[in-house]
Amino acid sequence: MLLTGTFHRSLDEKFRFAIPRPLRDAMGPGENATLYLAPGTDGSLELYSEESFTRLAAQLEAGPRNDREIRAFHRLFYGQVQRIDVDKQGRVRLPAELAQLASLGKDIVLVGVRDHVEIWNLQRWEAYLGSTQPHFDELAERAIADSSRIPPSKTT
């Protein structure tokens, strides 16, 4: 499952939006699926399939338990994660407190990022793009160099 692309959406008065078909298809089982909505970085929210969230949880579990900052992150992260369902129209409803956390208004942007979807306030996304896009080449060099040092994952 590889999630890619940028999609503009609108939230309705109940904080619902439709997940675009390419993202829905890549995330898994379709209607009545359970997804996990988590606080993200840079002011976004992150939407995970159950499979992807389970993998993330396993990665987080592998870290040290006696580090104060890691314990604090786990509390803040898992304490705010919520399970959400996809309805028959391919829509999800964001919990109001998480929508508020990411300052989401009517206009939002969905960004496919490998194994999850980020949900951004439109203005925040545009500002992020404006400040980050000019550095794409340097970021690409660093990301590619760092990824070449990571051993390939084992497939089962």
Sequence and secondary structure as in RCSB ss.txt:
>XXXX:A:sequence
MLLTGTFHRSLDEKFRFAIPRPLRDAMGPGENATLYLAPGTDGSLELYSEESFTRLAAQLEAGPRNDREIRAFHR
LFYGQVQRIDVDKQGRVRLPAELAQLASLGKDIVLVGVRDHVEIWNLQRWEAYLGSTQPHFDELAERAIADSSRI
PPSKTT
>XXXX:A:secstr
  B  EEEEE  TTSEEE  HHHHHHHSS TT EEEEEE STT EEEEEHHHHHHHHHHHHTS SS HHHHHHHH
HHHHH EEEE  TTSEEE  HHHHHHTT  SEEEEEEEBTEEEEEEHHHHHHHHHHHGGGHHHHHHHHHHHHHTS
      
